[in-house]
């Protein structure tokens, strides 16, 4: 049995998709400033905006498939970032009045949209995004969305003052999209919760409950995936970026195994884990990060194969999926494709 491959979410936008992108912002990806430009950029694209974005999505999927990726994503081509794009479709978020806030455990500060009222769904959009992507491929395309804790951390709350309640209402809105995607035929739905690695105690206290609520009544035919990376640097080849505690995955492993999650995404390329971690998950699939997404060095096929072989000492092959650590937006197309080619060659040779 060969190891399957997937990507996590973001892919470099083609040059002709002239939308704000936090990966290309001069201050790096950890900023919300481009959100203020998104509506103007969409207006500038004019009546051809949807066609331009669809072309970019098709190109992103074609690149992934050409490199051997079994489960591609839409590349999040339409999004200025994976969090605030979703928040634009929710009630309760004020994008006109931004609030300065330290996020990700204080690793950076950004001016963020402000939560000023009850959060609820305003309009559904992900089924349309998924269908646009799925039309480009005969392989099942995975759709992604930000999780309740991560949305809470990456906006400024001026209404709830109760992170568990805020997360519950966000989860309620996410669940509408999850069920609609499942009904439409989407086979892979991924919720991103990097905050679980940043604050494992809060994840255990209320984060997993809200995550379960987001996936509530999602049918078993859908693979329910949760991505838990340890944090993005603000530029390529910055090695001193403060990542999450390396012990955080161990702290939440039991909760993962007891949850409804079918597959969990762990970052391993940037910083190798103690692989006994994989033994704590006896039924959950592991999407294993084997190429770094903020390094210009391209991992060789042998290097990736060796790491996957070590992982197979701790987990069965049918529960291991190879992937990048996180989204590929910082790399640019050429580097992203080089890394994906080697990733797929290594995984498919085992």
MIMAR-970341 format. One record per residue (C-alpha): residue number from 1; residue in one letter; chain; x, y, z. Coordinates in Angstrom, 3 decimals. Layout:
N
+-----+---------+--------+----------+----------+----------+
: num : residuo : cadena :       px :       py :       pz :
+-----+---------+--------+----------+----------+----------+
: NUM :       A :      A :        X :        Y :        Z :
...
+-----+---------+--------+----------+----------+----------+
END
This chain:
350
+-----+---------+--------+----------+----------+----------+
: num : residuo : cadena :       px :       py :       pz :
+-----+---------+--------+----------+----------+----------+
:   1 :       X :      A :    0.000 :    0.000 :    0.000 :
:   2 :       X :      A :    1.420 :    3.389 :   -0.986 :
:   3 :       X :      A :    0.962 :    6.375 :    1.297 :
:   4 :       X :      A :   -1.647 :    8.845 :    0.060 :
:   5 :       X :      A :   -0.835 :   12.537 :   -0.237 :
:   6 :       X :      A :   -2.725 :   15.764 :    0.347 :
:   7 :       X :      A :   -2.107 :   19.473 :    0.738 :
:   8 :       X :      A :   -3.282 :   21.553 :    3.680 :
:   9 :       X :      A :   -4.882 :   24.670 :    2.194 :
:  10 :       X :      A :   -3.206 :   27.727 :    0.735 :
:  11 :       X :      A :   -1.350 :   27.715 :   -2.580 :
:  12 :       X :      A :    0.493 :   30.633 :   -4.246 :
:  13 :       X :      A :   -1.955 :   32.850 :   -6.124 :
:  14 :       X :      A :   -1.302 :   33.213 :   -9.846 :
:  15 :       X :      A :   -0.146 :   36.715 :  -10.775 :
:  16 :       X :      A :   -3.392 :   37.466 :  -12.620 :
:  17 :       X :      A :   -5.507 :   36.877 :   -9.468 :
:  18 :       X :      A :   -4.944 :   40.378 :   -8.165 :
:  19 :       X :      A :   -6.380 :   39.930 :   -4.674 :
:  20 :       X :      A :   -4.747 :   40.829 :   -1.367 :
:  21 :       X :      A :   -2.762 :   37.933 :    0.047 :
:  22 :       X :      A :   -1.266 :   37.853 :    3.520 :
:  23 :       X :      A :    1.636 :   35.757 :    2.182 :
:  24 :       X :      A :    2.710 :   38.639 :   -0.071 :
:  25 :       X :      A :    2.142 :   41.421 :    2.444 :
:  26 :       X :      A :    5.368 :   43.331 :    3.278 :
:  27 :       X :      A :    4.897 :   42.580 :    6.987 :
:  28 :       X :      A :    4.476 :   38.859 :    6.340 :
:  29 :       X :      A :    1.483 :   36.551 :    6.637 :
:  30 :       X :      A :    0.631 :   37.354 :   10.248 :
:  31 :       X :      A :   -1.292 :   40.549 :    9.584 :
:  32 :       X :      A :   -4.893 :   41.448 :    8.807 :
:  33 :       X :      A :   -4.120 :   44.660 :    6.922 :
:  34 :       X :      A :   -4.874 :   43.172 :    3.476 :
:  35 :       X :      A :   -8.485 :   42.567 :    4.521 :
:  36 :       X :      A :   -9.181 :   46.293 :    4.191 :
:  37 :       X :      A :   -8.237 :   46.064 :    0.499 :
:  38 :       X :      A :  -10.165 :   42.926 :   -0.408 :
:  39 :       X :      A :  -13.503 :   44.474 :   -1.417 :
:  40 :       X :      A :  -11.747 :   47.127 :   -3.539 :
:  41 :       X :      A :   -9.693 :   44.441 :   -5.268 :
:  42 :       X :      A :  -12.822 :   42.415 :   -6.043 :
:  43 :       X :      A :  -14.445 :   45.537 :   -7.459 :
:  44 :       X :      A :  -11.354 :   46.209 :   -9.583 :
:  45 :       X :      A :  -11.596 :   42.714 :  -11.064 :
:  46 :       X :      A :  -15.080 :   43.728 :  -12.198 :
:  47 :       X :      A :  -17.613 :   41.396 :  -13.806 :
:  48 :       X :      A :  -14.865 :   38.887 :  -14.644 :
:  49 :       X :      A :  -13.886 :   38.386 :  -10.992 :
:  50 :       X :      A :  -15.468 :   34.944 :  -10.601 :
:  51 :       X :      A :  -14.003 :   33.710 :  -13.896 :
:  52 :       X :      A :  -10.520 :   34.971 :  -12.970 :
:  53 :       X :      A :  -10.679 :   33.278 :   -9.562 :
:  54 :       X :      A :  -12.025 :   30.051 :  -11.102 :
:  55 :       X :      A :   -9.095 :   30.024 :  -13.531 :
:  56 :       X :      A :   -6.690 :   30.458 :  -10.614 :
:  57 :       X :      A :   -8.360 :   27.659 :   -8.657 :
:  58 :       X :      A :   -8.167 :   25.337 :  -11.662 :
:  59 :       X :      A :   -4.465 :   26.121 :  -12.061 :
:  60 :       X :      A :   -3.755 :   25.461 :   -8.372 :
:  61 :       X :      A :   -5.516 :   22.098 :   -8.526 :
:  62 :       X :      A :   -3.803 :   21.169 :  -11.799 :
:  63 :       X :      A :   -0.402 :   21.921 :  -10.254 :
:  64 :       X :      A :   -1.142 :   19.716 :   -7.257 :
:  65 :       X :      A :   -2.336 :   16.829 :   -9.398 :
:  66 :       X :      A :    0.628 :   17.186 :  -11.765 :
:  67 :       X :      A :    2.872 :   16.787 :   -8.719 :
:  68 :       X :      A :    1.072 :   13.619 :   -7.599 :
:  69 :       X :      A :   -1.205 :   14.947 :   -4.845 :
:  70 :       X :      A :   -4.088 :   12.521 :   -4.288 :
:  71 :       X :      A :   -6.394 :   14.894 :   -2.366 :
:  72 :       X :      A :   -5.880 :   18.479 :   -3.591 :
:  73 :       X :      A :   -7.363 :   21.647 :   -2.120 :
:  74 :       X :      A :   -8.744 :   24.688 :   -3.938 :
:  75 :       X :      A :   -5.576 :   26.546 :   -2.910 :
:  76 :       X :      A :   -7.710 :   29.134 :   -1.068 :
:  77 :       X :      A :   -7.163 :   31.291 :   -4.160 :
:  78 :       X :      A :  -10.215 :   33.486 :   -3.485 :
:  79 :       X :      A :   -9.132 :   34.288 :    0.084 :
:  80 :       X :      A :   -7.007 :   37.155 :    1.400 :
:  81 :       X :      A :   -6.415 :   34.800 :    4.315 :
:  82 :       X :      A :   -8.184 :   31.667 :    5.394 :
:  83 :       X :      A :   -9.813 :   33.247 :    8.471 :
:  84 :       X :      A :  -11.178 :   36.654 :    7.519 :
:  85 :       X :      A :  -12.504 :   35.511 :    4.144 :
:  86 :       X :      A :  -14.827 :   33.221 :    6.078 :
:  87 :       X :      A :  -15.708 :   35.911 :    8.632 :
:  88 :       X :      A :  -16.970 :   38.167 :    5.829 :
:  89 :       X :      A :  -19.875 :   35.761 :    5.465 :
:  90 :       X :      A :  -20.818 :   35.914 :    9.154 :
:  91 :       X :      A :  -22.837 :   38.440 :   11.120 :
:  92 :       X :      A :  -21.265 :   40.158 :   14.116 :
:  93 :       X :      A :  -17.907 :   41.129 :   12.554 :
:  94 :       X :      A :  -16.998 :   44.786 :   11.970 :
:  95 :       X :      A :  -14.365 :   45.111 :    9.237 :
:  96 :       X :      A :  -14.540 :   48.910 :    9.193 :
:  97 :       X :      A :  -13.266 :   49.375 :   12.729 :
:  98 :       X :      A :  -10.132 :   47.333 :   13.353 :
:  99 :       X :      A :   -8.731 :   46.727 :   16.828 :
: 100 :       X :      A :   -5.053 :   46.160 :   17.645 :
: 101 :       X :      A :   -4.553 :   42.860 :   19.415 :
: 102 :       X :      A :   -1.772 :   40.428 :   20.276 :
: 103 :       X :      A :   -2.526 :   36.970 :   18.925 :
: 104 :       X :      A :   -1.096 :   33.437 :   18.803 :
: 105 :       X :      A :    0.041 :   33.635 :   22.389 :
: 106 :       X :      A :    1.566 :   37.073 :   21.899 :
: 107 :       X :      A :    3.838 :   36.128 :   18.999 :
: 108 :       X :      A :    2.628 :   39.077 :   16.927 :
: 109 :       X :      A :    0.215 :   42.012 :   16.943 :
: 110 :       X :      A :   -2.241 :   42.928 :   14.210 :
: 111 :       X :      A :   -5.181 :   45.253 :   13.562 :
: 112 :       X :      A :   -8.125 :   42.897 :   13.430 :
: 113 :       X :      A :  -11.859 :   42.962 :   12.683 :
: 114 :       X :      A :  -13.935 :   43.533 :   15.808 :
: 115 :       X :      A :  -16.729 :   41.242 :   17.003 :
: 116 :       X :      A :  -19.517 :   43.649 :   17.928 :
: 117 :       X :      A :  -22.607 :   41.418 :   18.132 :
: 118 :       X :      A :  -23.864 :   37.829 :   18.114 :
: 119 :       X :      A :  -22.074 :   35.665 :   15.561 :
: 120 :       X :      A :  -24.286 :   33.835 :   13.102 :
: 121 :       X :      A :  -24.223 :   32.838 :    9.460 :
: 122 :       X :      A :  -25.104 :   35.640 :    7.058 :
: 123 :       X :      A :  -24.832 :   33.827 :    3.743 :
: 124 :       X :      A :  -23.567 :   30.427 :    2.639 :
: 125 :       X :      A :  -20.641 :   30.346 :    0.226 :
: 126 :       X :      A :  -18.452 :   27.275 :    0.642 :
: 127 :       X :      A :  -20.586 :   24.941 :   -1.468 :
: 128 :       X :      A :  -20.169 :   27.363 :   -4.364 :
: 129 :       X :      A :  -16.409 :   27.532 :   -3.750 :
: 130 :       X :      A :  -16.153 :   23.737 :   -3.553 :
: 131 :       X :      A :  -18.175 :   23.154 :   -6.707 :
: 132 :       X :      A :  -15.975 :   25.615 :   -8.592 :
: 133 :       X :      A :  -12.938 :   23.625 :   -7.460 :
: 134 :       X :      A :  -14.396 :   20.155 :   -7.958 :
: 135 :       X :      A :  -15.305 :   20.961 :  -11.562 :
: 136 :       X :      A :  -11.551 :   21.159 :  -12.225 :
: 137 :       X :      A :  -10.738 :   17.637 :  -11.084 :
: 138 :       X :      A :  -11.875 :   14.024 :  -11.084 :
: 139 :       X :      A :  -10.113 :   13.644 :   -7.726 :
: 140 :       X :      A :  -11.994 :   14.603 :   -4.551 :
: 141 :       X :      A :  -11.135 :   18.199 :   -3.652 :
: 142 :       X :      A :  -10.808 :   19.037 :    0.044 :
: 143 :       X :      A :  -12.381 :   22.252 :    1.296 :
: 144 :       X :      A :  -11.028 :   24.085 :    4.341 :
: 145 :       X :      A :  -12.400 :   26.471 :    6.945 :
: 146 :       X :      A :  -11.036 :   28.111 :   10.109 :
: 147 :       X :      A :  -12.056 :   26.631 :   13.451 :
: 148 :       X :      A :  -13.880 :   28.327 :   16.342 :
: 149 :       X :      A :  -10.823 :   28.896 :   18.566 :
: 150 :       X :      A :   -8.730 :   30.163 :   15.679 :
: 151 :       X :      A :  -11.415 :   32.576 :   14.479 :
: 152 :       X :      A :  -11.798 :   33.839 :   18.058 :
: 153 :       X :      A :   -8.053 :   34.457 :   18.414 :
: 154 :       X :      A :   -7.707 :   36.203 :   15.054 :
: 155 :       X :      A :  -10.445 :   38.763 :   15.683 :
: 156 :       X :      A :  -11.011 :   41.169 :   18.568 :
: 157 :       X :      A :  -13.969 :   40.300 :   20.800 :
: 158 :       X :      A :  -15.826 :   43.376 :   22.063 :
: 159 :       X :      A :  -19.129 :   41.581 :   22.692 :
: 160 :       X :      A :  -18.964 :   38.128 :   24.308 :
: 161 :       X :      A :  -16.156 :   38.263 :   26.874 :
: 162 :       X :      A :  -16.649 :   34.499 :   27.049 :
: 163 :       X :      A :  -14.416 :   32.483 :   24.687 :
: 164 :       X :      A :  -16.408 :   29.267 :   25.105 :
: 165 :       X :      A :  -19.704 :   30.964 :   24.209 :
: 166 :       X :      A :  -18.109 :   32.839 :   21.312 :
: 167 :       X :      A :  -16.648 :   29.571 :   20.036 :
: 168 :       X :      A :  -20.038 :   27.864 :   20.337 :
: 169 :       X :      A :  -21.746 :   30.471 :   18.164 :
: 170 :       X :      A :  -18.950 :   30.336 :   15.599 :
: 171 :       X :      A :  -19.249 :   26.532 :   15.556 :
: 172 :       X :      A :  -22.995 :   26.850 :   14.972 :
: 173 :       X :      A :  -22.302 :   28.942 :   11.868 :
: 174 :       X :      A :  -19.566 :   26.582 :   10.657 :
: 175 :       X :      A :  -21.892 :   23.616 :   11.036 :
: 176 :       X :      A :  -24.294 :   25.103 :    8.482 :
: 177 :       X :      A :  -21.474 :   25.094 :    5.918 :
: 178 :       X :      A :  -20.291 :   21.605 :    6.929 :
: 179 :       X :      A :  -23.731 :   20.049 :    6.438 :
: 180 :       X :      A :  -24.292 :   21.884 :    3.159 :
: 181 :       X :      A :  -20.912 :   20.684 :    1.832 :
: 182 :       X :      A :  -21.691 :   17.107 :    2.844 :
: 183 :       X :      A :  -25.094 :   17.289 :    1.163 :
: 184 :       X :      A :  -23.462 :   18.642 :   -2.013 :
: 185 :       X :      A :  -21.077 :   15.673 :   -2.147 :
: 186 :       X :      A :  -17.824 :   17.012 :   -0.691 :
: 187 :       X :      A :  -15.819 :   14.058 :    0.679 :
: 188 :       X :      A :  -13.121 :   15.921 :    2.621 :
: 189 :       X :      A :  -13.854 :   18.805 :    5.000 :
: 190 :       X :      A :  -10.992 :   20.288 :    7.009 :
: 191 :       X :      A :  -11.296 :   22.648 :    9.963 :
: 192 :       X :      A :   -8.063 :   24.453 :   10.876 :
: 193 :       X :      A :   -7.306 :   24.829 :   14.577 :
: 194 :       X :      A :   -3.675 :   25.900 :   15.070 :
: 195 :       X :      A :   -4.826 :   27.421 :   18.366 :
: 196 :       X :      A :   -5.149 :   23.892 :   19.781 :
: 197 :       X :      A :   -1.360 :   23.633 :   19.635 :
: 198 :       X :      A :   -0.915 :   27.152 :   21.062 :
: 199 :       X :      A :   -3.329 :   26.666 :   23.980 :
: 200 :       X :      A :   -3.919 :   22.956 :   24.593 :
: 201 :       X :      A :   -5.594 :   23.526 :   27.974 :
: 202 :       X :      A :   -8.244 :   25.786 :   26.430 :
: 203 :       X :      A :   -8.634 :   23.246 :   23.646 :
: 204 :       X :      A :   -9.370 :   20.546 :   26.204 :
: 205 :       X :      A :  -11.589 :   22.809 :   28.317 :
: 206 :       X :      A :  -13.923 :   23.957 :   25.541 :
: 207 :       X :      A :  -12.195 :   23.841 :   22.147 :
: 208 :       X :      A :  -12.949 :   20.210 :   21.360 :
: 209 :       X :      A :  -16.590 :   20.604 :   22.405 :
: 210 :       X :      A :  -16.993 :   23.464 :   19.944 :
: 211 :       X :      A :  -15.149 :   21.536 :   17.251 :
: 212 :       X :      A :  -17.560 :   18.619 :   17.757 :
: 213 :       X :      A :  -20.424 :   21.086 :   17.400 :
: 214 :       X :      A :  -18.996 :   22.356 :   14.105 :
: 215 :       X :      A :  -19.004 :   18.770 :   12.768 :
: 216 :       X :      A :  -22.353 :   17.838 :   14.369 :
: 217 :       X :      A :  -24.378 :   15.440 :   12.187 :
: 218 :       X :      A :  -21.684 :   15.390 :    9.507 :
: 219 :       X :      A :  -22.193 :   11.992 :    7.800 :
: 220 :       X :      A :  -19.580 :    9.273 :    8.119 :
: 221 :       X :      A :  -18.967 :    9.271 :    4.355 :
: 222 :       X :      A :  -17.169 :   12.605 :    4.818 :
: 223 :       X :      A :  -13.611 :   12.551 :    6.158 :
: 224 :       X :      A :  -13.597 :   15.048 :    9.029 :
: 225 :       X :      A :  -10.100 :   16.495 :    9.152 :
: 226 :       X :      A :   -8.589 :   18.940 :   11.627 :
: 227 :       X :      A :   -5.340 :   20.765 :   10.893 :
: 228 :       X :      A :   -3.177 :   21.646 :   13.898 :
: 229 :       X :      A :    0.002 :   23.399 :   12.788 :
: 230 :       X :      A :    2.367 :   25.143 :   15.207 :
: 231 :       X :      A :    2.392 :   28.603 :   13.594 :
: 232 :       X :      A :    3.486 :   30.477 :   10.470 :
: 233 :       X :      A :    6.662 :   32.592 :   10.327 :
: 234 :       X :      A :    6.385 :   36.061 :    8.811 :
: 235 :       X :      A :    8.828 :   35.366 :    5.982 :
: 236 :       X :      A :   10.652 :   32.578 :    4.184 :
: 237 :       X :      A :   13.711 :   31.086 :    5.925 :
: 238 :       X :      A :   13.077 :   32.751 :    9.282 :
: 239 :       X :      A :   14.134 :   29.993 :   11.650 :
: 240 :       X :      A :   13.625 :   31.834 :   14.933 :
: 241 :       X :      A :    9.848 :   32.216 :   14.657 :
: 242 :       X :      A :    8.275 :   31.208 :   18.015 :
: 243 :       X :      A :    6.383 :   27.982 :   17.433 :
: 244 :       X :      A :    3.920 :   26.230 :   19.723 :
: 245 :       X :      A :    5.221 :   24.104 :   22.591 :
: 246 :       X :      A :    6.579 :   20.843 :   21.112 :
: 247 :       X :      A :    4.724 :   18.953 :   23.867 :
: 248 :       X :      A :    1.329 :   20.368 :   22.870 :
: 249 :       X :      A :    0.449 :   17.507 :   20.519 :
: 250 :       X :      A :    1.004 :   15.026 :   23.344 :
: 251 :       X :      A :   -1.199 :   17.080 :   25.653 :
: 252 :       X :      A :   -4.180 :   16.882 :   23.284 :
: 253 :       X :      A :   -3.601 :   13.448 :   21.735 :
: 254 :       X :      A :   -6.112 :   11.677 :   23.987 :
: 255 :       X :      A :   -8.768 :   14.304 :   23.255 :
: 256 :       X :      A :   -8.136 :   13.904 :   19.522 :
: 257 :       X :      A :   -8.555 :   10.149 :   19.753 :
: 258 :       X :      A :  -11.793 :   10.469 :   21.723 :
: 259 :       X :      A :  -13.277 :   13.084 :   19.358 :
: 260 :       X :      A :  -15.194 :   12.741 :   16.088 :
: 261 :       X :      A :  -12.051 :   13.650 :   14.108 :
: 262 :       X :      A :  -11.252 :   11.137 :   11.361 :
: 263 :       X :      A :   -7.865 :   12.630 :   10.427 :
: 264 :       X :      A :   -5.564 :   15.065 :   12.230 :
: 265 :       X :      A :   -2.810 :   17.083 :   10.594 :
: 266 :       X :      A :    0.473 :   17.333 :   12.531 :
: 267 :       X :      A :    3.450 :   19.500 :   11.600 :
: 268 :       X :      A :    6.676 :   17.455 :   11.619 :
: 269 :       X :      A :    9.016 :   18.836 :    8.942 :
: 270 :       X :      A :    9.851 :   22.148 :   10.598 :
: 271 :       X :      A :   10.504 :   20.423 :   13.931 :
: 272 :       X :      A :   10.482 :   16.668 :   14.266 :
: 273 :       X :      A :    8.165 :   15.124 :   16.828 :
: 274 :       X :      A :    8.859 :   12.257 :   19.172 :
: 275 :       X :      A :    7.216 :    9.640 :   16.967 :
: 276 :       X :      A :    5.757 :    7.782 :   19.933 :
: 277 :       X :      A :    3.089 :   10.483 :   19.535 :
: 278 :       X :      A :    1.665 :    8.444 :   16.655 :
: 279 :       X :      A :    1.093 :    5.458 :   18.955 :
: 280 :       X :      A :   -1.317 :    7.516 :   21.061 :
: 281 :       X :      A :   -3.713 :    7.576 :   18.100 :
: 282 :       X :      A :   -5.062 :    4.078 :   17.520 :
: 283 :       X :      A :   -7.943 :    4.850 :   15.132 :
: 284 :       X :      A :   -7.404 :    8.434 :   13.920 :
: 285 :       X :      A :   -5.580 :    8.962 :   10.635 :
: 286 :       X :      A :   -2.515 :   11.229 :   10.740 :
: 287 :       X :      A :   -1.758 :   13.736 :    8.005 :
: 288 :       X :      A :    1.978 :   13.979 :    8.554 :
: 289 :       X :      A :    3.879 :   17.127 :    7.572 :
: 290 :       X :      A :    7.040 :   16.040 :    5.752 :
: 291 :       X :      A :    8.026 :   19.196 :    3.843 :
: 292 :       X :      A :    8.602 :   22.599 :    5.442 :
: 293 :       X :      A :    6.463 :   25.434 :    4.136 :
: 294 :       X :      A :    8.722 :   28.322 :    5.179 :
: 295 :       X :      A :   12.070 :   26.981 :    4.007 :
: 296 :       X :      A :   13.533 :   27.502 :    0.544 :
: 297 :       X :      A :   15.472 :   24.243 :    0.880 :
: 298 :       X :      A :   13.755 :   21.466 :   -1.070 :
: 299 :       X :      A :   13.679 :   18.199 :    0.841 :
: 300 :       X :      A :   14.988 :   15.254 :   -1.197 :
: 301 :       X :      A :   12.884 :   12.218 :   -1.985 :
: 302 :       X :      A :   15.206 :   10.101 :    0.174 :
: 303 :       X :      A :   14.895 :   12.461 :    3.148 :
: 304 :       X :      A :   11.104 :   12.417 :    2.974 :
: 305 :       X :      A :   10.962 :    8.653 :    2.434 :
: 306 :       X :      A :   13.232 :    8.070 :    5.433 :
: 307 :       X :      A :   10.999 :   10.142 :    7.720 :
: 308 :       X :      A :    7.859 :    8.395 :    6.498 :
: 309 :       X :      A :    9.543 :    5.017 :    7.016 :
: 310 :       X :      A :   10.310 :    5.951 :   10.615 :
: 311 :       X :      A :    6.693 :    7.011 :   11.106 :
: 312 :       X :      A :    5.535 :    3.624 :    9.811 :
: 313 :       X :      A :    7.247 :    2.022 :   12.798 :
: 314 :       X :      A :    4.545 :    3.698 :   14.918 :
: 315 :       X :      A :    1.414 :    3.781 :   12.738 :
: 316 :       X :      A :   -0.156 :    1.561 :   10.071 :
: 317 :       X :      A :    0.218 :    2.673 :    6.473 :
: 318 :       X :      A :   -3.527 :    2.926 :    5.926 :
: 319 :       X :      A :   -3.716 :    5.632 :    8.616 :
: 320 :       X :      A :   -0.752 :    7.706 :    7.422 :
: 321 :       X :      A :   -1.121 :   10.493 :    4.837 :
: 322 :       X :      A :    1.836 :   12.598 :    3.669 :
: 323 :       X :      A :    1.501 :   16.369 :    3.336 :
: 324 :       X :      A :    3.303 :   19.675 :    3.729 :
: 325 :       X :      A :    3.382 :   21.085 :    7.269 :
: 326 :       X :      A :    0.855 :   23.783 :    6.367 :
: 327 :       X :      A :   -0.197 :   25.938 :    3.408 :
: 328 :       X :      A :    2.278 :   26.608 :    0.591 :
: 329 :       X :      A :    1.605 :   30.318 :    0.075 :
: 330 :       X :      A :    5.014 :   31.590 :    1.203 :
: 331 :       X :      A :    6.960 :   29.422 :   -1.225 :
: 332 :       X :      A :    5.885 :   30.651 :   -4.636 :
: 333 :       X :      A :    4.822 :   28.279 :   -7.382 :
: 334 :       X :      A :    8.224 :   26.885 :   -8.411 :
: 335 :       X :      A :    9.329 :   25.931 :   -4.891 :
: 336 :       X :      A :    5.872 :   24.644 :   -3.969 :
: 337 :       X :      A :    5.799 :   22.309 :   -6.958 :
: 338 :       X :      A :    9.340 :   21.066 :   -6.324 :
: 339 :       X :      A :    8.439 :   20.148 :   -2.771 :
: 340 :       X :      A :    5.144 :   18.515 :   -3.772 :
: 341 :       X :      A :    6.841 :   16.416 :   -6.461 :
: 342 :       X :      A :    9.358 :   15.008 :   -3.994 :
: 343 :       X :      A :    6.683 :   14.506 :   -1.340 :
: 344 :       X :      A :    4.540 :   12.457 :   -3.718 :
: 345 :       X :      A :    7.474 :   10.502 :   -5.129 :
: 346 :       X :      A :    8.548 :    9.502 :   -1.619 :
: 347 :       X :      A :    5.067 :    8.642 :   -0.349 :
: 348 :       X :      A :    4.089 :    6.660 :   -3.430 :
: 349 :       X :      A :    7.316 :    4.623 :   -3.340 :
: 350 :       X :      A :    6.621 :    3.083 :    0.068 :
+-----+---------+--------+----------+----------+----------+
END
